[in-house]
Amino acid sequence: MSDLLYTQYALVKQSRQVVFQFLEEKVLGDVAKPLSVFKDKTISYMYVHIANTYIAWAGNFSMNDSISYYDQDEPLNISQLQNLFTQVDEIMERFISYFEGDPTQAIKGYKWPEKYIETDAYGIFTHVITHEFHHKGQAMTMARLLGHTPPDTDVMRF
């Protein structure tokens, strides 16, 4: 079953590459332009937030890592965002490898001092990738509001 997780994550990375290519070729410096309809957040903010979520759940919570988070409010350029996601990819490689023997084993603990969480690798994996796709949609809407027409960034592109 771990092959499924590797395959799914490869599809997520392919979709993300389409986004980064679009940002690099069309959006450029607008990745750091705040939009009032998104509470003055930027495309850069969205992608740093996505990366921090992978770090939080797949790294720090699931594998007891102590990886530092990135400042979501400090704008990053496209190259910096791509480098950040190289780290995310490494975390996900380790996560899938770590849980491939038993992806249904309990992952539990306190995420916040008052909030006890119990799930498994499938739950964490599903959470982080659906979270990415949710915010990717917001980032593509932001790009459109900035005057750029986004490409099809779904996993299955036609």
N, C-alpha and C positions, 0 to 999 in steps of 0.2 A: 504494500500500500504506500510505502514511502516514495516509490517512483511517481505516484500520483501527485504528491506534494512537490517533488522536484519539478515535474512537468507543469503543474499549475503555476509555480513560482516563476518558471521560465517564461510563461505567457504574460505574467504580470510585468516582468522585466522588459519584454518586447514592447508592451504597451507603453511603459514608462519611457522607453527609448524614443518612441514616436513623439511623445510629449517633449522630451528634452531637445530633440532635433527641431521641432516646431519653435520652441522657445529660443533656441540658438539662431535659427535662420530668420524668424519673423518678429519675435517679441523683443528680443535683446534687452535693452535697459528698462523696458516697461515692466520687467519682473519685479522691480523695486518700487513701482508707482502705486501708492495707496488709492483705494477706492472707497468712497464714503458709503456706498450701499453695502459694503462688506466691513463696516466699522473701521475703515481706514487700514484694513489688512492688505497685504500684497500677495502676488503669486509666490514670491520667495517665502513669505511667511507660511503659506499653505504647505509648501514642500518641506520646510524645516519642521513644521508641526507633524507632518506625515512621518518623517524620519524619526522624530522623537518618540512617536507612538510605537514604531518597530523596536526602538531601543528599550522603551519602557516594558513592553509586554513580552516580546520574544527574547530579549537579552536579559534585562534586569529582573523581571518577575519570574520568567520561566526557568532561566538557567542561573539565577542568583548572581548575575554579573553586576558590576558597579560602574557601568559606562556613563560618562557624563553626558548631559543633555546640551543641546545647542540653543542659543538665544534666538527665539523665533522672531523677535522684533528687530534683530540686526540683519539688514538685507544682505543676501548673498547673490553673487552673480551666477550665471548658468554653469560655469566651470566648477565653482565651489559647490553648487547643488549636486552636480554629477559626482564629485568626489565624496560628498556626504553619502550618496546612495551606493557608492562602492562599499562603504562601511556597513550600510544596511544589508547589502547582498551577502557580505561575509557573516553577519549575524544570522541571517536566514539560512545560510548554508550550514552553519554550526547547529542552529535550532533543529533543522530537519534531520541532520545526522544524529544529533543527541537523542531525539525522540523516535527515530525510525524503528527501533526494536519494539517499542510499545507506545504508539501515539495516543492510546486511550488511558495511559497512566495518569493518575490525578496530579494536577499542578495546583497547589493551593498555598494560601498565605494571605497576608494583609497588604493590600495595595495602598490603602490609606489607613491611618491608625484605627479608624472605626469601621472599615469595610473589609470583611473577610470574603475572599474569592476562592471558589473551587471550580476548576474546569479541566480540560485536557489539551493536548497539543493541537487537536483538530479545532477546538474552540478558539485558542489563541491565534492559530494560523488564519482561520476564517475572519476573526475580528480584525487583524492587521491588514489583510488584503482588501476587505470590504471598506474599511476606514480609508485606505489609500484611494480607492475608486470613488468614494463619496467626495473626498476633497479634490481629487483630480477633476471631477465634474465642476466643482466650484471654480477651480483655477482656470478651466477652459471658458467658463462663463465670464470670468474676470478678463481674460484675454479678449474675448468678443467685445466686452464693454470698453476696452482700450482700443478698439478698432481693428483687431486682428481676427481673421476667420480661422478657427482651429480645424485641424484635420480630424478624421475619425480616429479616436484613440481607444476604441473598445478592443477587447481581446480578439474578437473576430471582426476583422475589418474587410469591407467590401469595396 
